[in-house]
């Protein structure tokens, strides 16, 4: 089971450090003349949405994305899927969502960057969250030191 292992000051809000990365599998939903891909983890707590919008500009700088689908297939995107369509997630799935900032500890040790998720508010509110709030730079240093210790142990 995924746990929230730390809370970090992030601008005026908090970012959360997770014990494991939420592995999202996506499902395609038709929306008018386009569609949206909604990703969800096994616990149905963490979500993401990618909205198909074709324009001259390319989403994610035109990078090729390999998006794992719930049916076992893979959608290959090359700039047509934009991070968005968040209100559609609530409408399509019938849940109340909120935006959070989080990442798993292993990812943060290698690259100290948090990401955004949507969460099912009812499930998120039931997760136990740490009381202590780390400073952003303080937790970055902690992750950096963990990385150095691991590298030293391999020598």
N, C-alpha and C positions, 0 to 999 in steps of 0.2 A: 504494500500500500504506500502511495506517495505521501510524504509528509512535508510540511513547511518547516524548514530547519533554521531559518533566520529571517529577520525583518531589517531592511536597510533603508536609511533616509535617502529619498530620491526626489530631488526638487522639493516641492511642498507636500509630497505624498510619500508612500512607502513602496519599495520593491521587495519581492519575496523570493527567497532562495528555496528551491524545491529539492527533495532528496533524489528524485528521478525526473528525467525529461518527459513531458507529456507527448506521447507518440500519437499524432493525429492522423486519422484516416478520413478521407473526403468523400462526400456524396454530391452529385450534381443535381441542382434544382433549376427548372426553367422559370424565368421571371420575365414576363412580357416577351420582347423580341431577343432577349439575351438569357444568360444563366449565371448562377452563382455556385461556387463550390464551398460547402461547409464542412470543415474538419472538426472532428470530435475525438477525444481520448476514450479509452475503455470505461473509465469511471463516469463518463458523461458530465465531467466537471469543467474541463478546458475545451475551448472552441477557437476557431479562426475562420475567417471567411475571405474568399477571393472572388471578386466580381469581374466578370468578363466584359471588357470595354475596349473595343478596337478604335484606335486613334493613331495619328502619326507618331506620337510619343510612345515609348515602350516602357512598360512597368518593369521595375527591378533592373533598370538599365538594359533591358533586352536580354538579360541572362536567361539561359535555358534552365527551367525548373522542372524537376521530376516530382510530380505530386502523387503520393500513394492514395489509391482509391479504396473504399470500403469493400468493393467487390473483388479485390485482389489485382486489379489492373493498375495502370499508371497513366496519368495524364501528363503529356509533355507540353509545357507552356513556354512561349518565346516572346513574352512582353505583352500579351493580351489580358493577363489576369492582374488586377490591382487589389491591393489590400483595402477592403471596404465592404459595403453592403451590410453593415453591422445590424441595423434595425430590421433587416430582412430575416436575420437569424431568429430573432424573437417571434416574428410573424410566422415564419415557416415551421419552426420547431415548437412554438407555444411555450417558451420559457422566458423568464426575466433574466437579462444578462447585465453584467457590469464589466468595465475595462479594468484590467490589472496589469502591473508590470512585474515580470518574474523571469527566472531562468533556473536551470538546475545547477547544482554545485560543480559537477564535472565540467560542464560547458564554461562556467565562470572561472574555473581554475585555468583553463586554456586560453580564454579570451573574455575579459571582464566587460561583457555587454549584456544588458537586460533586454528583453523583448516584450511585446504586448500580447496579451491574450484576452479573449472574452471568457467569462466564467458564468456558469449557472449560479445565480445569486443564492438560491436555497442550499445548494451543495457546498458552495464556497463558505457560506456563513457557518456551516457545521464543522469545518476544518479548524483544528486547534492551531492558533497562531502564537508565536513567541511574544512575550511581553517586551523583552529587551530590543531596543532599536540601535543598530550599529550605524555609525557614520559611513557615508559612501566610501571615502578614502580609507577608513579603518578596515572595512570589509574587503576592499580591493587588496590591501596589504596582506590581510589574512589569506586570501586566495593565492596571491603571489608567493607567500611563504610556504603554503602547502605544495605548490608546484615545485619550488626549489627543493623542498624536502624529498619529494618523489624522485626528482632528477638525481639528487645526491645518493639516494638509496639504490639507484640503478647502476651507479659507478662501481 
